[in-house]
């Protein structure tokens, strides 16, 4: 239970460091916080290989979802060295979020539809919070286009991430195979 709370709170701290830093034009708070958080999660994970795969898939999703949003001009990110690509602080947020899928957000693995709804409805709220509370994100008028674009992107990305997490941790997944192997060798 401690790991779940540390996982959830750590992810929120990464988000806060990222958006507060980006609002000031800084990348380093996000990169430092995410590096420490991801390393701590990988070191304490019961399924580090699954988490590493989730990290890589999340970075690819970040490049697609936020890259399309940036390139379309519907979303503008603060501290973005390349206006058409997701900035490093956004990539750090996706990496940190990936670490929650086998810990504090495992409930998303149990449902097929919930990850899509979560991505469609709740993920854009994080962007809106970054926009309104920190000026780390700007939506070009009309703002609903950028919000919908991010929601649709997340509604596709999150089920993919959850499917990978489920495959690695569910019955017959990596964690189950390891536990069976340990039991057989005892």
TAKA-V484619 format. One record per residue. N is the residue number from 1. RES is the residue in one small letter. SS is DSSP state (helix for helix, strand for strand, loop for the rest). OMEGA is omega as a letter, one per 40 degrees, with the letter a starting at -180 (none if undefined). BURIAL is I if it has 9 or more other ideal C-beta (glycine too) atoms within 8 Angstrom, else O. Layout:
BEGIN
n=N res=RES ss=SS omega=OMEGA burial=BURIAL
n=N res=RES ss=SS omega=OMEGA burial=BURIAL
END
This chain:
BEGIN
n=1 res=x ss=loop omega=i burial=O
n=2 res=x ss=helix omega=a burial=O
n=3 res=x ss=helix omega=i burial=O
n=4 res=x ss=helix omega=i burial=I
n=5 res=x ss=helix omega=i burial=I
n=6 res=x ss=helix omega=i burial=I
n=7 res=x ss=helix omega=a burial=I
n=8 res=x ss=helix omega=a burial=I
n=9 res=x ss=helix omega=i burial=O
n=10 res=x ss=helix omega=i burial=I
n=11 res=x ss=helix omega=i burial=I
n=12 res=x ss=helix omega=i burial=O
n=13 res=x ss=helix omega=i burial=I
n=14 res=x ss=helix omega=i burial=I
n=15 res=x ss=helix omega=a burial=I
n=16 res=x ss=helix omega=i burial=O
n=17 res=x ss=helix omega=a burial=I
n=18 res=x ss=helix omega=a burial=I
n=19 res=x ss=helix omega=i burial=I
n=20 res=x ss=helix omega=i burial=I
n=21 res=x ss=helix omega=a burial=I
n=22 res=x ss=helix omega=i burial=I
n=23 res=x ss=helix omega=i burial=I
n=24 res=x ss=loop omega=i burial=O
n=25 res=x ss=loop omega=a burial=O
n=26 res=x ss=loop omega=i burial=I
n=27 res=x ss=loop omega=a burial=I
n=28 res=x ss=helix omega=i burial=O
n=29 res=x ss=helix omega=i burial=I
n=30 res=x ss=helix omega=a burial=I
n=31 res=x ss=helix omega=i burial=I
n=32 res=x ss=helix omega=a burial=I
n=33 res=x ss=helix omega=a burial=I
n=34 res=x ss=helix omega=i burial=I
n=35 res=x ss=helix omega=i burial=I
n=36 res=x ss=helix omega=a burial=O
n=37 res=x ss=helix omega=a burial=I
n=38 res=x ss=helix omega=i burial=I
n=39 res=x ss=helix omega=a burial=O
n=40 res=x ss=helix omega=i burial=I
n=41 res=x ss=helix omega=i burial=I
n=42 res=x ss=helix omega=i burial=I
n=43 res=x ss=helix omega=a burial=O
n=44 res=x ss=helix omega=a burial=O
n=45 res=x ss=loop omega=i burial=I
n=46 res=x ss=loop omega=a burial=O
n=47 res=x ss=loop omega=a burial=I
n=48 res=x ss=helix omega=i burial=I
n=49 res=x ss=helix omega=i burial=O
n=50 res=x ss=helix omega=i burial=I
n=51 res=x ss=helix omega=i burial=I
n=52 res=x ss=helix omega=i burial=I
n=53 res=x ss=helix omega=i burial=I
n=54 res=x ss=helix omega=i burial=I
n=55 res=x ss=helix omega=a burial=I
n=56 res=x ss=helix omega=i burial=O
n=57 res=x ss=helix omega=i burial=I
n=58 res=x ss=helix omega=i burial=I
n=59 res=x ss=helix omega=i burial=I
n=60 res=x ss=helix omega=i burial=O
n=61 res=x ss=helix omega=i burial=I
n=62 res=x ss=helix omega=a burial=I
n=63 res=x ss=helix omega=a burial=I
n=64 res=x ss=helix omega=a burial=I
n=65 res=x ss=helix omega=a burial=I
n=66 res=x ss=helix omega=i burial=I
n=67 res=x ss=helix omega=i burial=I
n=68 res=x ss=helix omega=i burial=I
n=69 res=x ss=helix omega=i burial=I
n=70 res=x ss=helix omega=a burial=I
n=71 res=x ss=helix omega=i burial=O
n=72 res=x ss=helix omega=a burial=I
n=73 res=x ss=loop omega=i burial=O
n=74 res=x ss=loop omega=i burial=I
n=75 res=x ss=strand omega=i burial=I
n=76 res=x ss=strand omega=a burial=I
n=77 res=x ss=strand omega=i burial=I
n=78 res=x ss=loop omega=i burial=I
n=79 res=x ss=loop omega=a burial=I
n=80 res=x ss=loop omega=a burial=I
n=81 res=x ss=loop omega=i burial=O
n=82 res=x ss=loop omega=a burial=O
n=83 res=x ss=loop omega=a burial=O
n=84 res=x ss=loop omega=a burial=O
n=85 res=x ss=loop omega=i burial=I
n=86 res=x ss=loop omega=i burial=I
n=87 res=x ss=loop omega=a burial=I
n=88 res=x ss=helix omega=a burial=I
n=89 res=x ss=helix omega=i burial=I
n=90 res=x ss=helix omega=i burial=I
n=91 res=x ss=helix omega=i burial=I
n=92 res=x ss=helix omega=i burial=I
n=93 res=x ss=helix omega=i burial=I
n=94 res=x ss=helix omega=i burial=I
n=95 res=x ss=helix omega=i burial=I
n=96 res=x ss=helix omega=i burial=I
n=97 res=x ss=helix omega=i burial=I
n=98 res=x ss=helix omega=a burial=I
n=99 res=x ss=loop omega=a burial=I
n=100 res=x ss=loop omega=a burial=I
n=101 res=x ss=loop omega=i burial=I
n=102 res=x ss=loop omega=i burial=I
n=103 res=x ss=loop omega=a burial=I
n=104 res=x ss=loop omega=a burial=I
n=105 res=x ss=loop omega=a burial=O
n=106 res=x ss=helix omega=i burial=I
n=107 res=x ss=helix omega=i burial=O
n=108 res=x ss=helix omega=a burial=I
n=109 res=x ss=helix omega=a burial=I
n=110 res=x ss=helix omega=a burial=O
n=111 res=x ss=loop omega=i burial=O
n=112 res=x ss=loop omega=a burial=O
n=113 res=x ss=loop omega=a burial=O
n=114 res=x ss=helix omega=i burial=I
n=115 res=x ss=helix omega=i burial=I
n=116 res=x ss=helix omega=i burial=I
n=117 res=x ss=helix omega=i burial=I
n=118 res=x ss=helix omega=i burial=I
n=119 res=x ss=helix omega=a burial=I
n=120 res=x ss=helix omega=a burial=I
n=121 res=x ss=helix omega=a burial=I
n=122 res=x ss=helix omega=a burial=O
n=123 res=x ss=helix omega=i burial=I
n=124 res=x ss=helix omega=i burial=I
n=125 res=x ss=helix omega=i burial=O
n=126 res=x ss=helix omega=i burial=I
n=127 res=x ss=helix omega=i burial=I
n=128 res=x ss=helix omega=i burial=I
n=129 res=x ss=helix omega=i burial=I
n=130 res=x ss=helix omega=a burial=I
n=131 res=x ss=helix omega=a burial=I
n=132 res=x ss=helix omega=a burial=O
n=133 res=x ss=helix omega=a burial=O
n=134 res=x ss=helix omega=a burial=I
n=135 res=x ss=loop omega=i burial=O
n=136 res=x ss=loop omega=i burial=I
n=137 res=x ss=strand omega=i burial=I
n=138 res=x ss=strand omega=i burial=I
n=139 res=x ss=strand omega=i burial=I
n=140 res=x ss=loop omega=a burial=I
n=141 res=x ss=loop omega=e burial=O
n=142 res=x ss=loop omega=a burial=O
n=143 res=x ss=helix omega=a burial=O
n=144 res=x ss=helix omega=i burial=O
n=145 res=x ss=helix omega=i burial=I
n=146 res=x ss=helix omega=i burial=I
n=147 res=x ss=helix omega=i burial=I
n=148 res=x ss=helix omega=i burial=I
n=149 res=x ss=helix omega=i burial=I
n=150 res=x ss=helix omega=i burial=I
n=151 res=x ss=helix omega=i burial=I
n=152 res=x ss=helix omega=i burial=I
n=153 res=x ss=helix omega=i burial=I
n=154 res=x ss=helix omega=a burial=I
n=155 res=x ss=helix omega=i burial=I
n=156 res=x ss=helix omega=a burial=I
n=157 res=x ss=helix omega=a burial=I
n=158 res=x ss=helix omega=i burial=I
n=159 res=x ss=helix omega=i burial=I
n=160 res=x ss=helix omega=i burial=I
n=161 res=x ss=helix omega=i burial=I
n=162 res=x ss=helix omega=i burial=I
n=163 res=x ss=helix omega=i burial=O
n=164 res=x ss=helix omega=i burial=I
n=165 res=x ss=helix omega=a burial=I
n=166 res=x ss=helix omega=a burial=I
n=167 res=x ss=helix omega=a burial=O
n=168 res=x ss=helix omega=a burial=I
n=169 res=x ss=helix omega=a burial=I
n=170 res=x ss=loop omega=i burial=I
n=171 res=x ss=loop omega=a burial=O
n=172 res=x ss=loop omega=i burial=O
n=173 res=x ss=loop omega=a burial=I
n=174 res=x ss=helix omega=a burial=I
n=175 res=x ss=helix omega=i burial=I
n=176 res=x ss=helix omega=i burial=I
n=177 res=x ss=helix omega=i burial=I
n=178 res=x ss=helix omega=a burial=O
n=179 res=x ss=helix omega=i burial=O
n=180 res=x ss=helix omega=i burial=O
n=181 res=x ss=helix omega=i burial=O
n=182 res=x ss=helix omega=i burial=O
n=183 res=x ss=helix omega=a burial=O
n=184 res=x ss=helix omega=a burial=O
n=185 res=x ss=helix omega=a burial=O
n=186 res=x ss=loop omega=none burial=O
END
